[in-house]
Amino acid sequence: MTAAIPPSITTLSSLLRWRAETQPDAPAYTFLVNGEDQERRWSYAELDRNTRAIAAALQEQGAAEDRALLLFAPGLDYIGAFYGCLTAGVAAVPVYPPQNEQTLARLLSIIADAKPRFALTTSDILESVKAFSETTPVLKELHWIAVDALPSGLEARWKEPRLTGESMAFLQYTSGSTSTPKGVMVSHRNLLANQEMIRRGFGSDPASTIVGWLPLYHDMGLIGTVMHPLYLGGHGVLMSPWAFLQRPVRWLRAVSKYRGVVSGGPNFGYALCVRKVKPEQREGLDLSSWKVAFNGAEPVRADTLERFAETFAPQGFQKAALYPCYGLAEATLYASGGMRMASHRTLTVEAGALERNRVVVAPPGAENTRVLVSCGRAWAGGQVRIANPETSQSCADGEVGEIWVSGPHVTQGYWGRGEHNAETFQARVQGHEAEGGYLRTGDLGFQREGELYVTGRLKDLIIVDGRNHYPQDIEQTVEVQHEGFRLGCCVAFSVEQSNEEKLVVLIEVDRQYTPPGDSAGAQVLDTKEVTRKVRQALAAAHSLDVHELVLLQHGEVLKTSSGKVQRRACRAKYLENALQRWPG
């Protein structure tokens, strides 16, 4: 165990310097370059040295109090650049290098909003960016710094900036699942407060090795798997998301090999392991060290948790380690969660009542029900309330409303959106104005016995015949109707036809499937048969008729940088008849 963080440390950059002084030789980060045995490591002293070199380069270019884009592949260079910005007094703006029109469009929208003057990257990526620069002049206007080409000894020229807890550390651009990405202004105070919330909720300590595969430019990866080891003074073991997606067993092997205590990701990651990790790949795994298997960023599925626990129990995985949680970028990351190694709660409710924003408990296994998973409670000064989104009145226990959050982890607002900030970040509960302002999350849920249950997203609700339907429930029903449907690649929304709202469902088909009669020799997917099955399933589970089921080619469903489906963007593409339908 290491000493407690001194009260004088009020910024993440000063915490890094203190770690380097008090435990210079301790392992800070190990990055698995190939997702398996090819390692690149930094101790806390090496992390500090690389960080100060990048900070000095920024300072000598006059970047203090400005903003700098970070364009990196996952790896230690990205981590050094992120901390380098903070150590120079520069607000980092994490993005992913452009690879296609969609990622380039996101990058350009962020540049237009954040107006950075600098961009940090590596020499290889800088060469690839030049190809986009020929047709995108704004990229040429940035001052580019290749961190792997800096002269040795530059760290000695770093000068400590004047920073406080209220100084902006970075701009976290939201995933854009329901709107254009907005830059969330995250302060050093927000980060340290949220890290303490995570530490208490996870029960983590310096001995808690953290294993991660999440994108480092997204809040769950950056704050949950990069910053948390630094806060604890522990060890982070990381790999790229592509390494995990190519072979999901790599995640489990890393947990096993490095004795990971804390690791996790969105629900689909657990579902992918159940589906893709073969019995022979499970041999030799030891998951007994895994104490906090956090699950967040998208709806947590009770059946996914059950299947994962059952599948990997022979490898020592303990069901009590499953840790559903809730959070969002506007609250830095973590807003609520359960207790370490305490079995998560589930609640079976009547689906029809939930459609009317009422919670009626039903017996497990009953028909026309929905099983909800508790996301725990707030920690360390945080607070969660449920409010009526139209009247701002507090909701009773068991009544569905909008989730409102307050506490030191709630961020400073959106960059350049003053009027919107007051509405979103300073909401007042009617009759409880003295409590101060709340963050309106845009998510729907309710509280029961002090625990939070998330039911959906306010802007994504599908209203047919006066009843509310959550798209994720419809999507889950559709996904399991055929093995050729790609998990996490289904989108449900409504369109207006003859003054009525009608349901449309989009679903991607795996590349290995072909229509009946195709000579390719691949597995067959009969369009008429699966359409019939989907219609029957939705009628039985949701009393819904499908206006159109659209089978799509691989990669057609638009997603955010964090992997969430962009329902409104997909809907717009559908209405424009711009989707590439399967089989082509």
C-alpha positions as MATLAB code, in Angstrom:
seq = 'MTAAIPPSITTLSSLLRWRAETQPDAPAYTFLVNGEDQERRWSYAELDRNTRAIAAALQEQGAAEDRALLLFAPGLDYIGAFYGCLTAGVAAVPVYPPQNEQTLARLLSIIADAKPRFALTTSDILESVKAFSETTPVLKELHWIAVDALPSGLEARWKEPRLTGESMAFLQYTSGSTSTPKGVMVSHRNLLANQEMIRRGFGSDPASTIVGWLPLYHDMGLIGTVMHPLYLGGHGVLMSPWAFLQRPVRWLRAVSKYRGVVSGGPNFGYALCVRKVKPEQREGLDLSSWKVAFNGAEPVRADTLERFAETFAPQGFQKAALYPCYGLAEATLYASGGMRMASHRTLTVEAGALERNRVVVAPPGAENTRVLVSCGRAWAGGQVRIANPETSQSCADGEVGEIWVSGPHVTQGYWGRGEHNAETFQARVQGHEAEGGYLRTGDLGFQREGELYVTGRLKDLIIVDGRNHYPQDIEQTVEVQHEGFRLGCCVAFSVEQSNEEKLVVLIEVDRQYTPPGDSAGAQVLDTKEVTRKVRQALAAAHSLDVHELVLLQHGEVLKTSSGKVQRRACRAKYLENALQRWPG';
ca = [
       0.000    0.000    0.000;
       1.230    3.512   -0.806;
       0.703    6.675    1.169;
      -2.565    8.598    0.831;
      -2.608   11.443   -1.681;
      -1.583   14.684    0.071;
      -4.343   17.332    0.312;
      -2.041   19.792   -1.473;
      -2.447   17.841   -4.731;
      -5.347   19.425   -6.585;
      -4.511   18.571  -10.212;
      -3.910   15.369  -12.120;
      -0.551   16.687  -13.352;
       0.705   17.326   -9.817;
      -0.471   13.835   -8.865;
       1.612   12.372  -11.687;
       4.711   14.258  -10.497;
       4.136   13.028   -6.937;
       3.799    9.438   -8.113;
       7.069    9.721  -10.030;
       8.840   11.098   -6.955;
       7.461    8.578   -4.453;
       7.374    5.391   -6.569;
       9.597    6.013   -9.632;
      10.349    2.362  -10.414;
       6.815    1.008   -9.942;
       5.093   -0.131  -13.168;
       2.625    2.456  -14.423;
       1.416    1.099  -17.770;
       1.941   -1.991  -19.896;
       0.574   -1.837  -23.437;
       0.061   -5.117  -25.278;
       1.043   -4.076  -28.792;
      -0.364   -7.201  -30.439;
      -2.993   -7.785  -27.765;
      -1.035  -10.699  -26.393;
       2.674  -11.084  -25.581;
       4.379   -8.104  -27.249;
       4.715   -5.579  -24.426;
       5.736   -1.966  -24.133;
       6.134   -0.726  -20.550;
       6.578    2.512  -18.651;
       7.430    2.952  -14.993;
       6.166    6.054  -13.235;
       9.581    7.693  -13.764;
       9.463    6.937  -17.505;
       5.905    8.201  -17.725;
       6.939   11.424  -16.007;
       9.972   11.918  -18.261;
       7.968   11.453  -21.470;
       5.173   13.641  -20.167;
       7.492   16.542  -19.297;
       9.234   16.357  -22.694;
       5.904   16.736  -24.516;
       4.834   19.482  -22.096;
       8.079   21.385  -22.746;
       7.557   21.135  -26.516;
       4.073   22.609  -26.134;
       5.270   25.364  -23.822;
       8.049   26.401  -26.188;
       5.484   26.758  -28.973;
       3.355   29.068  -26.807;
       0.518   26.603  -26.361;
      -0.221   27.317  -22.680;
      -3.944   27.835  -21.986;
      -4.740   26.756  -25.555;
      -6.163   23.481  -26.840;
      -4.389   20.619  -28.598;
      -5.823   17.739  -30.585;
      -4.548   14.261  -29.762;
      -4.492   11.981  -32.821;
      -2.996    8.634  -31.885;
      -3.481    4.949  -32.255;
      -3.991    3.335  -28.842;
      -0.710    3.056  -26.957;
       1.765    4.658  -24.581;
       2.428    7.591  -26.945;
      -1.193    8.615  -26.556;
      -0.998    8.375  -22.761;
       2.190   10.455  -22.662;
       0.661   13.091  -24.943;
      -2.513   13.343  -22.866;
      -0.605   13.849  -19.623;
       1.850   16.086  -21.495;
      -0.968   18.489  -22.349;
      -2.160   18.591  -18.731;
       1.391   19.107  -17.473;
       1.839   22.039  -19.881;
      -1.429   23.725  -18.898;
      -2.945   22.865  -22.299;
      -6.461   21.455  -22.672;
      -6.254   18.096  -24.453;
      -8.839   17.254  -27.119;
      -8.809   13.458  -27.682;
      -9.893   12.337  -31.154;
      -9.126    9.396  -33.375;
      -7.030    9.822  -36.550;
      -9.226   10.093  -39.662;
      -9.530    6.866  -41.639;
     -12.617    7.444  -43.754;
     -15.224   10.083  -44.541;
     -17.196    9.485  -41.346;
     -14.203    9.805  -38.994;
     -12.889   12.788  -40.963;
     -16.270   14.511  -40.671;
     -16.247   13.993  -36.901;
     -12.699   15.341  -36.651;
     -13.587   18.446  -38.675;
     -16.679   19.103  -36.550;
     -14.530   18.928  -33.407;
     -11.913   21.268  -34.896;
     -14.640   23.744  -35.853;
     -16.005   23.666  -32.305;
     -12.838   23.524  -30.173;
     -10.711   25.744  -32.454;
      -7.388   24.207  -31.368;
      -4.095   25.625  -32.652;
      -2.024   22.495  -32.014;
      -2.158   18.803  -32.778;
      -0.069   16.055  -31.238;
       0.534   12.762  -33.033;
       3.261   10.353  -34.168;
       5.410   10.575  -37.288;
       3.557    7.730  -39.029;
       0.120    9.197  -38.425;
       1.333   12.655  -39.422;
       2.276   11.251  -42.836;
      -1.181    9.709  -43.283;
      -2.895   12.943  -42.218;
      -1.112   14.792  -45.015;
      -3.238   12.878  -47.529;
      -6.365   14.407  -45.998;
      -4.707   17.823  -45.739;
      -4.622   18.239  -49.518;
      -8.415   18.425  -49.626;
      -8.921   19.742  -46.086;
      -7.001   23.030  -45.650;
      -7.978   23.402  -41.977;
      -5.600   20.538  -41.138;
      -2.707   22.503  -42.636;
      -3.448   25.430  -40.334;
      -2.726   23.375  -37.210;
       0.736   23.338  -35.650;
       1.681   19.647  -35.681;
       4.017   18.046  -33.136;
       5.224   14.442  -33.608;
       5.922   13.251  -30.082;
       8.194   10.420  -31.216;
      10.516   12.878  -32.964;
      11.238   15.181  -30.016;
      14.905   15.702  -29.080;
      16.267   13.866  -26.046;
      16.646   15.858  -22.862;
      13.732   18.172  -23.681;
      12.040   17.271  -20.384;
      14.655   19.356  -18.522;
      13.229   22.538  -20.111;
       9.706   22.010  -18.725;
       8.368   24.726  -16.433;
       5.587   23.998  -13.993;
       2.444   25.943  -15.001;
       0.105   27.668  -12.595;
      -2.878   25.375  -12.374;
      -5.719   24.936   -9.915;
      -8.419   22.345   -9.483;
     -10.738   24.526  -11.554;
      -8.354   24.603  -14.535;
      -9.736   22.805  -17.565;
      -7.897   19.522  -18.094;
      -9.436   18.426  -21.366;
     -12.423   18.597  -23.670;
     -14.263   15.275  -23.824;
     -16.368   15.266  -26.959;
     -19.602   13.399  -26.434;
     -20.319   10.345  -28.492;
     -23.026   12.062  -30.494;
     -25.532    9.214  -30.158;
     -28.459   11.648  -30.213;
     -26.920   14.914  -31.435;
     -23.859   16.637  -32.853;
     -20.816   15.999  -30.623;
     -20.287   18.650  -27.960;
     -17.111   19.348  -26.004;
     -17.547   18.694  -22.277;
     -15.214   20.896  -20.215;
     -13.616   18.595  -17.644;
     -11.596   20.224  -14.856;
      -8.835   18.725  -12.715;
     -11.219   18.934   -9.756;
     -13.845   16.953  -11.659;
     -11.304   14.237  -12.468;
      -9.981   13.836   -8.945;
     -13.502   13.835   -7.486;
     -14.686   11.218   -9.956;
     -11.622    9.065   -9.377;
     -12.402    9.035   -5.667;
     -15.987    8.027   -6.432;
     -14.719    5.180   -8.611;
     -12.200    4.105   -5.962;
     -14.902    3.865   -3.309;
     -17.422    2.174   -5.580;
     -14.902   -0.333   -6.953;
     -13.119   -0.794   -3.628;
      -9.866   -0.511   -5.621;
      -6.381    0.077   -4.194;
      -2.765    0.223   -5.453;
      -2.676   -3.565   -5.746;
      -5.706   -3.567   -8.077;
      -4.226   -4.199  -11.515;
      -6.553   -2.682  -14.115;
      -6.916   -4.350  -17.515;
      -8.526   -2.480  -20.401;
      -9.278   -2.676  -24.116;
     -11.588    0.335  -24.427;
     -10.824    3.245  -26.803;
      -8.487    5.676  -25.056;
     -10.128    8.708  -26.669;
     -13.466    7.879  -25.030;
     -14.286    8.684  -21.402;
     -14.651    5.110  -20.135;
     -11.295    4.077  -21.564;
      -9.452    7.280  -20.705;
     -10.797    7.860  -17.193;
     -11.644    4.295  -16.205;
      -8.565    2.434  -17.444;
      -5.858    5.093  -17.953;
      -6.388    7.615  -15.162;
      -7.551    5.198  -12.483;
      -4.205    3.351  -12.196;
      -2.467    6.726  -11.795;
      -4.939    7.782   -9.101;
      -4.357    4.550   -7.217;
      -0.622    4.390   -7.834;
      -1.251    1.028   -9.453;
      -0.611   -0.766  -12.741;
      -2.675   -0.480  -15.927;
      -2.489   -3.198  -18.608;
      -3.991   -2.059  -21.901;
      -4.606   -3.250  -25.452;
      -6.300   -1.707  -28.472;
     -10.034   -2.255  -29.010;
      -9.244   -3.834  -32.390;
      -7.097   -6.478  -30.716;
     -10.072   -7.372  -28.526;
     -12.632   -7.310  -31.341;
     -10.449   -9.531  -33.545;
     -10.019  -12.104  -30.776;
     -12.144  -11.463  -27.664;
     -10.245  -14.131  -25.743;
      -7.289  -11.717  -25.598;
      -9.129   -9.663  -22.985;
      -9.679  -12.676  -20.773;
      -6.115  -13.898  -21.260;
      -4.795  -10.498  -20.157;
      -6.962  -10.582  -17.017;
      -5.695  -14.100  -16.337;
      -1.995  -13.445  -17.039;
      -1.665  -10.105  -15.222;
      -4.055  -11.044  -12.399;
      -6.443   -8.251  -13.268;
      -8.695   -7.080  -10.454;
     -10.653   -4.356  -12.264;
     -11.716   -4.581  -15.908;
     -14.826   -4.091  -17.975;
     -16.631   -2.377  -20.793;
     -20.023   -2.075  -22.460;
     -22.509   -4.936  -22.361;
     -21.680   -6.022  -25.908;
     -18.108   -6.907  -24.844;
     -19.392   -9.529  -22.413;
     -21.892  -10.828  -24.987;
     -19.104  -11.082  -27.564;
     -16.986  -13.200  -25.214;
     -19.868  -15.592  -24.596;
     -20.480  -15.917  -28.313;
     -16.927  -15.967  -29.703;
     -14.642  -17.517  -27.053;
     -14.582  -21.229  -27.846;
     -14.368  -23.960  -25.176;
     -10.803  -24.831  -26.194;
      -9.804  -21.146  -25.788;
     -11.120  -21.131  -22.224;
      -8.678  -23.829  -21.189;
      -5.916  -22.464  -19.007;
      -7.757  -19.236  -18.135;
      -7.813  -18.246  -14.463;
     -10.291  -15.413  -13.851;
     -10.380  -15.789  -10.069;
      -8.515  -12.487   -9.529;
     -11.275  -10.480  -11.278;
     -13.232   -8.683   -8.541;
     -14.817   -5.762  -10.436;
     -16.202   -6.587  -13.898;
     -17.794   -3.223  -14.613;
     -20.513   -2.992  -17.249;
     -21.712    0.398  -18.468;
     -21.992    2.896  -21.371;
     -24.991    1.078  -22.873;
     -28.003   -0.821  -21.492;
     -26.913   -3.591  -19.115;
     -28.623   -6.876  -19.999;
     -29.506   -9.278  -17.221;
     -29.326  -12.250  -19.570;
     -25.835  -11.216  -20.731;
     -24.633  -11.102  -17.129;
     -26.108  -14.525  -16.427;
     -24.605  -16.105  -19.530;
     -21.161  -14.618  -18.938;
     -21.079  -15.753  -15.320;
     -22.248  -19.237  -16.239;
     -19.902  -19.582  -19.217;
     -16.744  -18.588  -17.362;
     -17.472  -20.016  -13.907;
     -15.260  -23.052  -14.671;
     -12.385  -20.570  -15.192;
     -12.856  -19.146  -11.701;
     -15.008  -16.139  -12.604;
     -17.268  -15.179   -9.714;
     -20.761  -13.930  -10.504;
     -20.548  -11.458   -7.606;
     -17.779   -9.632   -9.519;
     -20.295   -8.379  -12.100;
     -20.603   -4.642  -11.529;
     -23.320   -2.768  -13.467;
     -22.806    0.994  -13.363;
     -24.107    4.190  -14.914;
     -22.326    7.299  -16.088;
     -21.881    9.892  -18.799;
     -19.248   12.341  -20.047;
     -21.100   15.325  -18.584;
     -20.545   13.821  -15.119;
     -16.877   13.158  -16.005;
     -17.587    9.409  -16.210;
     -18.986    7.541  -13.221;
     -22.327    8.530  -11.672;
     -23.498    5.404   -9.850;
     -22.541    1.820   -9.145;
     -22.885   -0.976   -6.637;
     -20.516   -2.388   -4.039;
     -17.513   -4.566   -4.781;
     -18.312   -8.296   -4.829;
     -21.928   -7.648   -3.841;
     -24.352   -9.457   -6.136;
     -26.148   -7.012   -8.420;
     -29.896   -6.619   -8.138;
     -32.416   -7.253  -10.882;
     -36.083   -6.331  -11.016;
     -38.755   -7.930  -13.174;
     -41.450   -5.422  -14.148;
     -44.551   -5.415  -16.312;
     -43.587   -4.155  -19.771;
     -46.984   -2.575  -20.377;
     -46.844   -0.521  -17.186;
     -43.302    0.624  -17.963;
     -44.540    1.925  -21.307;
     -46.785    4.233  -19.253;
     -43.868    5.301  -17.008;
     -45.069    3.124  -14.153;
     -43.143    0.395  -12.385;
     -45.188   -2.688  -11.521;
     -43.130   -5.557  -10.128;
     -43.892   -8.969  -11.639;
     -42.736  -12.491  -10.796;
     -39.543  -13.614  -12.569;
     -40.269  -15.480  -15.789;
     -43.763  -14.047  -16.238;
     -44.918  -13.121  -19.746;
     -44.777   -9.552  -21.094;
     -42.161   -8.468  -18.585;
     -38.802   -6.776  -18.702;
     -35.857   -7.579  -16.452;
     -34.002   -4.449  -15.330;
     -30.554   -4.365  -13.759;
     -29.714   -2.020  -10.886;
     -26.857    0.416  -11.483;
     -26.309    0.959   -7.764;
     -26.139    4.365   -6.133;
     -24.024    7.526   -6.082;
     -20.758    7.683   -4.110;
     -18.513   10.252   -2.408;
     -20.621   13.399   -2.569;
     -22.568   12.517   -5.684;
     -26.333   12.540   -5.821;
     -28.922   11.034   -8.166;
     -32.512   12.251   -8.444;
     -35.397   11.308  -10.709;
     -37.428   14.248  -12.001;
     -40.341   14.728  -14.353;
     -38.656   16.116  -17.504;
     -41.607   18.387  -18.273;
     -42.516   19.759  -14.826;
     -39.150   19.420  -12.988;
     -41.011   17.883  -10.068;
     -39.337   15.121   -8.095;
     -40.584   11.626   -8.954;
     -41.724    9.188   -6.305;
     -39.913    5.945   -5.602;
     -40.669    3.588   -8.477;
     -41.818    6.325  -10.861;
     -40.029    6.704  -14.199;
     -38.558   10.116  -14.992;
     -35.372   11.781  -16.173;
     -32.165   10.987  -14.283;
     -30.651   14.116  -12.731;
     -27.159   14.122  -11.206;
     -25.232   16.521   -8.956;
     -21.869   16.546   -7.203;
     -18.232   17.637   -7.623;
     -17.849   15.314  -10.604;
     -20.422   17.215  -12.682;
     -18.421   19.119  -15.272;
     -18.262   22.805  -16.135;
     -20.568   22.512  -19.139;
     -20.224   22.378  -22.913;
     -17.525   24.393  -24.626;
     -18.985   27.552  -26.190;
     -22.608   26.797  -25.302;
     -23.416   29.142  -22.436;
     -27.191   29.269  -22.878;
     -27.460   25.509  -23.299;
     -25.291   24.987  -20.211;
     -27.715   26.774  -17.899;
     -30.579   24.560  -19.053;
     -28.618   21.300  -18.934;
     -26.227   21.746  -16.000;
     -28.216   23.966  -13.635;
     -31.660   22.358  -13.529;
     -33.641   22.883  -10.308;
     -36.040   20.438   -8.717;
     -39.344   22.180   -8.096;
     -39.768   22.796   -4.378;
     -36.129   21.885   -3.676;
     -34.369   24.841   -5.261;
     -32.024   25.211   -2.281;
     -30.339   21.949   -3.243;
     -28.596   23.699   -6.120;
     -28.301   22.806   -9.771;
     -28.510   19.352  -11.323;
     -27.228   17.901  -14.567;
     -30.078   16.747  -16.789;
     -28.764   13.520  -18.310;
     -31.412   12.916  -20.961;
     -31.695    9.346  -19.688;
     -34.829    7.786  -18.237;
     -34.970    5.670  -15.117;
     -36.315    5.268  -11.608;
     -35.092    4.604   -8.093;
     -36.193    1.761   -5.877;
     -34.855    1.176   -2.363;
     -32.091    3.680   -3.038;
     -30.843    2.012   -6.230;
     -30.941    3.384   -9.774;
     -32.550    1.511  -12.666;
     -31.977    2.961  -16.133;
     -34.806    2.333  -18.590;
     -33.790    4.197  -21.740;
     -32.926    7.433  -23.473;
     -35.444   10.275  -23.483;
     -34.847   11.306  -27.112;
     -34.887    7.740  -28.455;
     -38.341    6.760  -27.197;
     -40.579    5.195  -29.841;
     -44.249    6.101  -29.382;
     -46.687    3.893  -31.301;
     -50.431    3.958  -30.630;
     -49.817    6.100  -27.540;
     -47.440    3.605  -25.919;
     -43.774    4.169  -25.118;
     -41.302    1.602  -26.429;
     -37.593    1.580  -25.677;
     -35.634    0.918  -28.881;
     -32.980   -1.153  -27.121;
     -35.664   -3.665  -26.050;
     -36.887   -4.005  -29.626;
     -33.327   -4.317  -30.894;
     -32.504   -7.037  -28.397;
     -35.562   -9.030  -29.449;
     -34.574   -8.786  -33.124;
     -30.858   -9.590  -32.698;
     -31.448  -13.098  -31.340;
     -33.793  -14.222  -34.122;
     -30.946  -15.451  -36.344;
     -27.268  -16.240  -35.856;
     -26.474  -14.261  -38.991;
     -27.607  -10.994  -37.352;
     -24.676   -8.993  -36.001;
     -24.862   -8.226  -32.274;
     -24.898   -4.520  -31.478;
     -25.728   -3.661  -35.093;
     -29.510   -3.303  -34.878;
     -31.420   -0.005  -34.913;
     -35.101    0.580  -34.184;
     -36.933    3.868  -34.780;
     -40.266    5.197  -35.931;
     -41.289    7.046  -39.087;
     -44.503    8.846  -39.901;
     -46.762    7.190  -42.464;
     -50.286    8.506  -43.152;
     -50.197   10.562  -39.925;
     -49.254    7.499  -37.866;
     -45.961    6.421  -36.318;
     -44.667    3.174  -37.786;
     -41.805    0.964  -36.616;
     -38.716    0.425  -38.786;
     -35.908   -1.948  -37.814;
     -32.452   -2.075  -39.418;
     -30.132   -5.033  -38.821;
     -26.719   -5.904  -40.281;
     -26.080   -9.389  -41.664;
     -22.758  -11.116  -41.064;
     -20.480  -11.376  -44.104;
     -20.455  -15.183  -44.087;
     -24.176  -15.409  -44.930;
     -25.700  -15.441  -48.420;
     -29.293  -15.654  -49.764;
     -30.787  -19.030  -50.760;
     -29.477  -20.264  -54.105;
     -26.215  -18.335  -53.936;
     -23.325  -20.467  -55.182;
     -20.710  -19.036  -52.832;
     -21.062  -21.971  -50.448;
     -21.477  -19.765  -47.387;
     -24.188  -20.157  -44.763;
     -27.706  -19.322  -45.923;
     -30.042  -16.650  -44.565;
     -33.572  -16.773  -45.948;
     -34.922  -13.218  -46.036;
     -38.590  -14.210  -46.033;
     -38.120  -16.652  -43.175;
     -36.211  -14.278  -40.894;
     -38.692  -11.477  -41.610;
     -41.501  -13.783  -40.530;
     -39.628  -14.738  -37.344;
     -38.888  -11.109  -36.479;
     -42.512  -10.074  -36.997;
     -43.752  -12.897  -34.797;
     -41.206  -12.135  -32.067;
     -42.013   -8.414  -31.949;
     -45.747   -9.069  -31.932;
     -45.394  -11.543  -29.068;
     -42.898   -9.553  -26.970;
     -43.989   -5.958  -27.638;
     -47.397   -6.112  -29.380;
     -45.777   -4.261  -32.257;
     -46.133   -4.574  -36.016;
     -43.082   -3.841  -38.167;
     -43.576   -1.402  -41.002;
     -40.272   -2.528  -42.532;
     -37.398   -4.812  -41.573;
     -34.289   -3.763  -43.491;
     -31.355   -6.165  -43.764;
     -28.091   -4.277  -44.206;
     -24.614   -5.014  -45.409;
     -21.770   -5.274  -42.900;
     -20.746   -1.843  -41.528;
     -23.836    0.123  -42.569;
     -25.144    0.916  -39.070;
     -23.709    4.269  -38.019;
     -22.072    4.328  -34.610;
     -20.458    6.856  -32.319;
     -16.781    6.901  -31.357;
     -17.695    4.791  -28.312;
     -19.618    2.185  -30.310;
     -23.185    3.329  -29.579;
     -25.625    3.158  -32.467;
     -26.641    6.559  -33.856;
     -30.350    6.007  -34.200;
     -31.249    9.443  -35.523;
     -28.430    9.391  -38.078;
     -29.478    5.902  -39.210;
     -33.079    7.078  -39.462;
     -32.008   10.008  -41.652;
     -30.037    7.686  -43.910;
     -33.041    5.374  -44.184;
     -35.329    8.250  -45.176;
     -32.767    9.331  -47.790;
     -32.723    5.760  -49.157;
     -28.928    5.865  -48.728;
     -28.414    2.532  -46.944;
     -26.586   -0.363  -48.604;
     -29.047   -3.196  -48.303;
     -28.144   -6.875  -47.996;
     -27.216   -8.779  -50.115;
     -26.428   -5.754  -52.257;
];
